[in-house]
Amino acid sequence: MLSPITSYPLEFAQSCHCSKIANAMLYAPIINIMDVNTGQSRSFRLSKCKTFTAENRYYHFLSICSDEKYIYALYSGCEPDSFENTHSELLIFDWEGHIIMKYDLGMPLSKIQSDNGEL
């Protein structure tokens, strides 16, 4: 049986002033956003995505980073064995959890990083 730690690894990002934290799951199409000051947390699930089961794993959020305005999430949605033959997507969320933009990157990527709002 898989442990929760290996079943749902997370990527974390925080707003520039550390007032909000986001995390995204590798094996589930879920992103969570928490307001550090109020403790309020909201979860968002991408629709029409395959979810982790004991028999099938799908890569969802591979990496996230952020700035004060946006959360940048690298998304796959593929089976691990087919990763090299897929196109990753860059999903840009606002801190309220709304998808602002979606880009097909045309190749598989596993990590992203932001430097002062520049990817």
Phi, psi and chi 1 to 4 in degrees:
 res  aa     phi    psi   chi1   chi2   chi3   chi4
   1 MET       -  140.5  176.8  170.3 -127.8      -
   2 LEU   -81.7  141.0  -64.1  169.2      -      -
   3 SER   -80.7  156.7   75.5      -      -      -
   4 PRO   -59.3  -30.6  -22.4   30.7      -      -
   5 ILE   -68.2  -42.8  -67.2  172.6      -      -
   6 THR   -81.3  -22.6   58.0      -      -      -
   7 SER   -75.4  -36.4  -60.8      -      -      -
   8 TYR  -130.9   63.8  -66.7  100.1      -      -
   9 PRO   -62.3  147.6    6.8   -9.0      -      -
  10 LEU  -120.2  151.5  -57.8  172.2      -      -
  11 GLU  -111.3  142.6  -75.4  -79.7  -36.1      -
  12 PHE  -121.1  150.4  -70.6   89.5      -      -
  13 ALA  -148.6  155.5      -      -      -      -
  14 GLN  -136.8  154.7   66.8 -175.2   27.1      -
  15 SER   -69.1  159.6   62.5      -      -      -
  16 CYS   -57.5  -36.1  -68.1      -      -      -
  17 HIS   -94.9   12.8  -61.4  -61.1      -      -
  18 CYS    58.6   26.5  -59.3      -      -      -
  19 SER   -88.1  -18.3   61.2      -      -      -
  20 LYS  -137.8  149.0  -66.9 -171.2  178.4 -176.8
  21 ILE  -127.6  138.8  -63.0  172.2      -      -
  22 ALA  -120.8  145.0      -      -      -      -
  23 ASN  -136.5  152.2   67.8   46.5      -      -
  24 ALA  -135.4  146.4      -      -      -      -
  25 MET   -98.2  141.2  -63.7 -176.2  179.1      -
  26 LEU   -71.4  -45.8  176.5   60.1      -      -
  27 TYR  -101.2   12.0  -65.1  124.0      -      -
  28 ALA  -143.9  143.5      -      -      -      -
  29 PRO   -82.2   54.6   30.5  -34.6      -      -
  30 ILE  -124.1  135.2  -62.2  170.5      -      -
  31 ILE  -123.1  137.7 -172.4  164.7      -      -
  32 ASN  -118.5  139.8  -56.0  -66.1      -      -
  33 ILE  -128.2  127.4  -59.5  171.9      -      -
  34 MET  -121.8  134.2 -174.6  179.7   84.3      -
  35 ASP   -87.0  115.3 -174.8  -50.2      -      -
  36 VAL   -65.3  -35.4  174.7      -      -      -
  37 ASN   -71.2  -39.2  -62.2  -39.8      -      -
  38 THR   -99.7  -19.4   66.2      -      -      -
  39 GLY    80.4   -1.2      -      -      -      -
  40 GLN   -70.3  134.2 -177.3 -179.8   17.5      -
  41 SER  -126.8  140.1 -179.2      -      -      -
  42 ARG  -129.6  140.8  -62.5  175.3   65.6 -166.3
  43 SER  -116.8  143.5  -64.4      -      -      -
  44 PHE  -131.3  132.6  -55.6   91.0      -      -
  45 ARG  -114.1  130.1 -176.3 -175.8 -171.0  -76.7
  46 LEU   -68.4  134.8  -62.8 -179.8      -      -
  47 SER   -80.7  159.2   61.6      -      -      -
  48 LYS    59.9   33.4  -59.8 -179.8 -176.9  175.3
  49 CYS  -114.9  145.3  -65.7      -      -      -
  50 LYS   -75.2  141.7  -64.2  178.6 -179.2  177.7
  51 THR  -111.2  153.8  -57.4      -      -      -
  52 PHE   -56.2  135.1  168.5   85.7      -      -
  53 THR  -132.6  170.4   65.6      -      -      -
  54 ALA   -62.0  -29.8      -      -      -      -
  55 GLU   -88.8  -31.4  -64.0   81.3   31.8      -
  56 ASN  -127.4  129.5  -61.8  -49.1      -      -
  57 ARG  -116.5  139.9  -71.3 -171.7 -178.6 -167.1
  58 TYR  -127.4  136.5  -64.0   90.1      -      -
  59 TYR   -75.5  132.0  -73.7  160.2      -      -
  60 HIS  -115.9  -94.2  -68.2  -76.9      -      -
  61 PHE   -86.8  114.2  -68.9  105.0      -      -
  62 LEU   -88.3  -31.4  -58.2  171.7      -      -
  63 SER  -162.8  146.6 -179.0      -      -      -
  64 ILE  -138.4  154.2   64.5  171.1      -      -
  65 CYS  -150.8  176.1   59.5      -      -      -
  66 SER  -157.4  168.6   63.3      -      -      -
  67 ASP  -135.4 -168.9   59.0   25.9      -      -
  68 GLU   -65.7  -29.0 -165.7   59.3   32.8      -
  69 LYS   -95.9  -34.3  -68.3  173.7   70.4  174.0
  70 TYR  -136.4  158.4  -58.6  112.5      -      -
  71 ILE  -110.6  127.4  -58.4  162.8      -      -
  72 TYR  -106.2  119.6  -54.5   94.8      -      -
  73 ALA  -121.6  127.2      -      -      -      -
  74 LEU   -89.9  119.6 -174.0   60.5      -      -
  75 TYR  -120.1  142.2 -177.0   80.5      -      -
  76 SER  -116.9  -63.9  174.8      -      -      -
  77 GLY    78.6   16.7      -      -      -      -
  78 CYS  -112.1  168.0   72.0      -      -      -
  79 GLU   -76.5  145.4  -66.1  178.9   -5.0      -
  80 PRO   -53.8  -36.2  -27.8   35.5      -      -
  81 ASP   -69.2  -19.7  -67.8  -18.5      -      -
  82 SER  -107.3   10.0   63.7      -      -      -
  83 PHE   -54.9  -44.7  176.2   72.9      -      -
  84 GLU   -64.9  -17.0  -65.4  -61.6  -36.1      -
  85 ASN  -105.7   17.2  -60.0  -43.2      -      -
  86 THR  -118.1  171.4   62.2      -      -      -
  87 HIS  -109.6  125.9  -68.3 -168.4      -      -
  88 SER   -77.0  156.3  -62.3      -      -      -
  89 GLU  -119.1  146.0  -67.9 -179.0  -44.0      -
  90 LEU  -102.7  116.9  177.7   64.5      -      -
  91 LEU  -104.8  130.7  -55.6  178.9      -      -
  92 ILE  -112.2  119.5  -58.6  175.0      -      -
  93 PHE  -108.3  149.0  -64.8   85.0      -      -
  94 ASP   -84.3  174.1   64.7   15.1      -      -
  95 TRP   -75.1   -0.1  -78.8   98.9      -      -
  96 GLU   -95.2   -4.2  -62.3  -57.5  -47.6      -
  97 GLY    95.9    5.4      -      -      -      -
  98 HIS   -83.6  136.2  -56.0  107.7      -      -
  99 ILE   -75.8  120.6  -64.9  177.9      -      -
 100 ILE   -91.0  -44.1  -56.0  -60.8      -      -
 101 MET  -145.5  156.7  -64.0  -70.2  -70.4      -
 102 LYS  -139.6  128.8 -174.1 -172.0  -64.7 -170.1
 103 TYR  -124.5  132.0  -62.8   98.0      -      -
 104 ASP   -84.3  119.5 -177.7  -21.5      -      -
 105 LEU   -84.5  -10.0  -60.4  176.0      -      -
 106 GLY    76.6    3.3      -      -      -      -
 107 MET  -160.4  160.7   66.0  179.3   76.4      -
 108 PRO   -79.9  127.8   26.3  -30.5      -      -
 109 LEU  -124.7  151.6  -64.5  175.4      -      -
 110 SER  -115.3  -15.0   58.7      -      -      -
 111 LYS  -145.0  148.1  -72.7  -73.4 -178.5 -168.9
 112 ILE  -134.2  159.0   55.4  171.9      -      -
 113 GLN  -149.1  144.2 -175.9  172.8  -14.0      -
 114 SER  -111.4  140.5  172.1      -      -      -
 115 ASP  -127.1   99.7 -177.2   17.6      -      -
 116 ASN    55.5   44.5  -65.9  -36.4      -      -
 117 GLY    84.6   -0.4      -      -      -      -
 118 GLU  -105.0  128.7  -60.4  -71.1  -33.8      -
 119 LEU   -84.8      -  -74.3  175.4      -      -
